Amino acid sequence: MWRYEALLPVEQPTGVAQAAGRTPLIRSHALDDAAGCRVYVKDESENPTGAYKDRGSAVAVPHAIETGTDVIGTISYGNMAVSTAAHATSLGRACIVLVPDEIPSARLELIAQYEPTIVQVSGDYGALYADGIALSESLPISVLVSDAPARISGYKTVVFEIYESLAPDTPDAIVLPTSSGGFASGVWRGLRDLETLGLLEEPPRLYLVQTATADPITQAFETGATEPTALSPDETGETIAHSIGNPDPPSGTRALAAVRETDGAVVSVSDAEIQSAQRRFAVDGGFCVEPAAATPLAGLTRLSERGEVASDESAVVVPTGTGFKELGTGNESVDTEQTSRTELPELLDAVLAAH
């Protein structure tokens, strides 16, 4: 991503930030039927910690260090926690990660490998966003929240890569999962940079996808509101796409503006649709994606069925994180065939006949 250094607020740092970005854009013919259009996959799992968050951390962490901060903090129990901790330690800085007290042990293990200080906080986890900003003002620590300006600057590089990879063609649509709205803000900023530079005449339609259990941005879009209204605990539910189950998105207003300026839309999908898309990503496309990262394909399927994306159009779906971090955390059993060595040829013969 540092080929775009001139458009970023920091010079190329040392550490793992050098490996961020430059993820592949893959034309996936096998996913066309599921999506209802021509599909390109921008595989963000190829980032150093397996998620798009590395683009933001690669810029935000060194930017905080340039301001004189020696301790980096973040509020997350998922990809942002892992990414921030990795980038901080690679630059020799201490990191503090605030997580909810009910965090699964498997997630603690992922974060702990980078040896940050992990603080489990009881109470309203959603309120920690405001607490994090206050901590940055009162203590010698930079708490990098989801929509920190430098983090959003890093996210915009995904747009530059998409357009560079497709040139001279351009996509008709870009489809992202959305939670806080920070990634959508970064993508929108990247599109506006390309317009300012005279490299883009007509922006693609930007589509955002939420989980139906926590979809304030979708609800605001459908009612014509300019900003989302936070959902109460009674209005939210459990979801397998936990990393985007955000009932109070801090950058929701910008996300809505980005969608409307590009004639896009916001849609919500159920856990059943997410599971189906996750399976199609794996079985048809060969991609292992986490549930939240499967939502762009689920949302694109719905958009095509509604006629908002035509079969002759192209769409870039952005699976934002690897599914390999999720393996071993579920309770589902795996179907296997059982046989002995002597009976193996007979079993394989039956398997081949079935295919």
C-alpha positions in Angstrom: 0.0 0.0 0.0 3.0 2.3 0.3 3.1 2.9 -3.4 0.4 5.4 -2.5 2.6 7.0 0.3 2.1 10.5 -1.2 -1.6 10.3 -0.4 -1.1 9.2 3.2 -0.4 11.2 6.3 2.8 9.3 7.2 5.9 8.1 5.5 6.4 4.4 5.1 7.2 3.0 8.5 9.3 0.0 9.5 7.7 -3.0 11.1 4.8 -5.2 9.8 3.2 -2.1 8.2 5.4 -2.7 5.2 3.4 -5.9 4.5 0.0 -4.3 4.7 -2.1 -4.0 1.5 -1.3 -5.2 -2.0 -4.0 -7.9 -1.6 -5.1 -9.8 -4.7 -8.2 -8.9 -6.8 -9.5 -12.2 -8.2 -12.1 -12.6 -11.0 -14.2 -15.4 -9.5 -16.4 -16.9 -12.2 -17.5 -19.6 -9.8 -19.3 -17.0 -7.6 -21.2 -15.4 -10.5 -24.3 -17.6 -10.1 -24.5 -16.9 -6.4 -24.1 -13.2 -6.9 -26.2 -12.8 -10.0 -23.5 -10.7 -11.8 -19.7 -10.7 -12.6 -17.8 -11.1 -9.4 -14.3 -9.8 -8.4 -13.1 -10.7 -4.9 -10.7 -8.3 -3.1 -9.3 -10.8 -0.7 -8.3 -8.8 2.4 -7.4 -11.9 4.3 -4.0 -11.6 2.7 -3.0 -8.8 5.0 -0.5 -9.7 7.7 -3.0 -10.4 10.5 -5.6 -11.7 8.1 -7.9 -8.7 7.9 -8.4 -5.3 6.3 -7.7 -3.6 9.7 -4.0 -3.8 8.9 -4.5 -1.0 6.3 -5.7 1.3 9.0 -3.2 0.1 11.7 -0.3 0.6 9.2 -1.1 4.3 9.1 -2.7 5.0 12.5 -0.1 3.4 14.7 2.9 5.2 13.2 0.9 8.4 13.0 0.2 8.2 16.8 3.9 7.5 17.4 4.8 10.6 15.4 2.7 12.7 17.8 4.9 11.5 20.7 2.8 8.7 22.0 4.7 5.7 23.4 1.6 3.6 24.4 -1.0 2.6 21.8 -4.5 1.4 22.8 -7.6 0.1 21.1 -11.1 -1.1 22.0 -11.9 -4.4 20.3 -12.2 -8.1 20.8 -11.6 -9.0 17.2 -9.6 -8.1 14.1 -8.8 -4.5 15.2 -7.4 -5.7 18.5 -5.1 -8.3 16.8 -4.0 -5.8 14.1 -3.3 -2.9 16.5 -1.3 -5.1 18.9 0.7 -6.5 16.0 1.6 -3.1 14.5 2.4 -1.6 17.9 4.8 -4.3 18.9 6.5 -4.4 15.6 7.4 -0.7 16.2 8.6 -1.4 19.7 5.6 0.2 21.4 3.4 -1.0 24.3 -0.2 -1.7 23.5 -3.3 -1.8 25.7 -6.4 -3.6 24.5 -9.8 -3.1 26.1 -12.1 -6.1 25.6 -15.5 -7.1 27.1 -15.4 -9.3 30.1 -17.3 -12.1 28.3 -14.8 -12.4 25.5 -14.3 -16.0 24.2 -11.0 -17.6 25.3 -10.1 -18.3 21.7 -10.1 -14.6 20.9 -8.0 -13.8 23.9 -5.4 -16.2 22.6 -5.3 -14.6 19.2 -4.8 -11.1 20.7 -2.4 -12.3 23.5 0.2 -13.7 21.0 1.4 -10.1 20.5 1.7 -9.7 24.3 -0.3 -6.5 24.7 -1.8 -5.6 28.1 -5.4 -6.9 27.9 -8.0 -5.4 30.1 -11.4 -7.1 30.4 -14.0 -4.4 31.1 -17.4 -5.1 32.6 -20.5 -3.1 31.8 -21.7 -1.5 28.6 -19.1 -2.4 26.0 -20.6 0.0 23.5 -19.9 2.9 25.8 -16.2 2.2 25.7 -15.9 4.2 22.5 -16.5 7.4 24.3 -14.3 6.2 27.2 -11.5 5.5 24.8 -11.5 9.1 23.5 -11.6 10.4 27.0 -8.6 8.2 28.0 -6.6 9.6 25.1 -7.2 13.1 26.5 -6.4 12.3 30.1 -3.6 9.7 29.9 -0.4 9.4 27.8 -1.9 6.8 25.5 -3.4 7.0 22.0 -6.5 5.0 21.9 -7.1 4.2 18.2 -10.9 3.8 17.8 -12.5 2.4 14.7 -12.9 5.7 12.9 -9.6 7.4 13.8 -8.8 9.8 10.9 -5.4 8.1 10.2 -7.0 4.7 10.2 -9.6 5.8 7.6 -6.7 7.2 5.5 -5.2 3.7 5.4 -8.5 2.1 4.4 -8.8 4.2 1.2 -5.8 2.4 -0.3 -8.1 -0.6 -1.0 -9.9 1.6 -3.6 -6.6 2.6 -5.3 -5.6 -1.1 -5.6 -9.0 -2.1 -7.0 -8.8 0.6 -9.7 -5.2 -0.1 -10.5 -5.9 -3.8 -10.9 -8.9 -3.4 -13.1 -7.6 -0.5 -15.3 -8.7 0.4 -17.9 -12.0 -1.2 -16.8 -13.9 0.0 -13.8 -16.4 -1.8 -11.5 -20.1 -1.0 -11.5 -20.4 -1.7 -7.7 -18.3 -2.2 -4.6 -19.8 -4.2 -1.8 -18.6 -4.1 1.8 -19.6 -5.3 5.2 -20.2 -2.4 7.6 -20.1 -2.0 11.4 -18.8 1.3 12.7 -18.9 2.8 9.2 -15.1 3.5 9.3 -14.2 1.2 6.3 -17.0 2.7 4.2 -15.7 6.2 5.1 -12.2 5.2 3.9 -13.5 3.7 0.7 -15.5 6.8 0.0 -12.5 9.0 0.7 -10.5 6.9 -1.8 -13.1 7.4 -4.5 -13.1 11.2 -3.8 -9.3 11.3 -4.1 -9.5 9.5 -7.5 -12.1 12.1 -8.6 -9.9 15.0 -7.4 -7.0 13.6 -9.3 -9.0 13.3 -12.5 -8.7 9.5 -12.5 -12.4 8.8 -12.0 -15.4 10.2 -13.8 -18.2 8.0 -12.6 -17.9 6.4 -9.1 -19.1 2.9 -8.6 -22.2 2.3 -6.6 -21.3 1.7 -3.0 -23.3 -1.0 -1.2 -23.0 -1.7 2.5 -24.2 -4.9 4.2 -25.1 -5.3 7.9 -26.3 -8.2 10.0 -30.1 -8.0 10.5 -29.6 -8.3 14.3 -27.9 -4.9 14.5 -28.6 -2.8 11.5 -29.1 0.9 12.4 -27.5 2.1 9.2 -29.9 0.0 7.1 -32.8 1.3 9.0 -31.7 4.9 8.6 -31.2 4.3 4.8 -34.7 2.8 4.4 -36.4 5.6 6.3 -34.5 8.4 4.5 -32.7 9.6 7.7 -29.4 11.3 7.4 -27.9 9.7 10.5 -28.6 6.4 12.2 -30.3 6.1 15.5 -28.6 3.9 18.1 -30.4 0.6 18.9 -31.2 -0.3 22.4 -30.1 -3.7 23.8 -33.7 -4.9 23.4 -33.5 -4.1 19.7 -30.3 -6.0 19.0 -29.7 -9.8 19.0 -27.0 -12.4 18.8 -25.3 -13.0 15.4 -22.6 -15.2 14.0 -21.2 -12.0 12.4 -20.2 -10.7 15.8 -17.6 -8.3 14.5 -20.2 -6.2 12.7 -22.9 -6.4 15.3 -22.6 -2.7 16.1 -25.9 -1.0 17.4 -24.4 2.5 17.5 -22.0 3.1 14.6 -19.8 6.2 15.2 -19.3 6.8 11.4 -22.8 5.8 10.4 -23.6 9.3 9.1 -20.6 9.3 6.8 -21.4 5.8 5.6 -25.0 6.9 4.7 -23.6 9.9 2.8 -21.2 7.7 0.9 -24.0 5.4 -0.2 -26.4 8.1 -1.3 -23.7 10.1 -3.2 -22.9 7.0 -5.2 -26.5 5.9 -5.8 -25.9 2.7 -3.7 -27.8 1.2 -0.9 -27.6 -0.5 2.5 -29.0 -3.9 3.1 -29.2 -6.3 6.0 -28.9 -10.1 5.9 -29.8 -12.9 8.3 -27.5 -15.4 9.8 -28.9 -18.1 7.5 -28.0 -15.9 4.5 -24.5 -15.3 5.9 -23.9 -19.0 6.5 -25.0 -19.7 2.9 -22.7 -17.1 1.5 -19.8 -18.3 3.7 -20.3 -21.8 2.2 -20.5 -20.5 -1.3 -17.3 -18.5 -0.8 -15.6 -21.8 0.3 -17.2 -24.5 -1.9 -17.5 -22.4 -5.1 -14.8 -19.9 -4.8 -12.2 -21.6 -2.6 -12.1 -18.7 -0.1 -12.1 -19.2 3.7 -13.8 -16.1 5.2 -15.2 -15.2 8.6 -19.0 -14.7 8.9 -18.8 -10.9 8.8 -16.7 -11.1 5.6 -19.3 -13.3 3.9 -22.0 -10.6 4.2 -20.9 -8.8 1.0 -21.8 -11.9 -1.1 -25.0 -12.4 0.8 -25.9 -8.8 0.3 -25.0 -8.8 -3.4 -27.2 -11.9 -3.9 -30.2 -10.0 -2.4 -29.4 -6.8 -4.4 -29.3 -8.8 -7.7 -32.6 -10.5 -6.8 -34.1 -7.0 -6.3 -32.8 -5.9 -9.7 -30.5 -3.3 -8.3 -27.4 -5.0 -9.8 -27.8 -6.4 -13.3 -26.4 -9.7 -14.5 -24.1 -8.0 -17.0 -22.6 -5.7 -14.4 -19.4 -6.2 -12.4 -19.2 -6.0 -8.6 -16.2 -6.1 -6.3 -17.0 -7.9 -3.1 -14.6 -7.3 -0.2 -14.3 -10.2 2.3 -12.7 -8.3 5.1 -11.2 -11.1 7.2 -10.0 -14.7 7.1 -12.1 -17.5 8.4 -9.1 -19.4 9.7 -9.2 -17.4 12.9 -12.7 -18.7 13.5 -12.0 -22.4 13.1 -12.3 -24.4 16.3 -14.6 -21.9 17.9 -17.9 -23.5 16.8 -19.8 -26.6 17.9 -20.7 -28.1 14.6 -19.5 -31.6 13.9 -17.8 -32.4 10.6 -19.1 -35.2 8.4 -16.4 -37.7 7.5 -16.3 -41.2 5.9 -15.0 -44.1 7.9 -13.2 -47.1 6.5 -10.3 -49.5 6.9 -7.2 -49.6 4.7 -8.4 -52.8 3.0 -11.8 -51.3 2.2 -10.4 -47.9 1.1 -10.4 -48.6 -2.7 -14.0 -49.7 -2.5 -15.1 -46.6 -0.6 -13.2 -44.3 -3.0 -14.8 -46.0 -6.0 -18.2 -45.3 -4.5 -17.3 -41.7 -3.8 -16.1 -41.2 -7.4 -19.2 -42.7 -8.8 -21.3 -40.3 -6.8 -19.5 -37.3 -8.4 
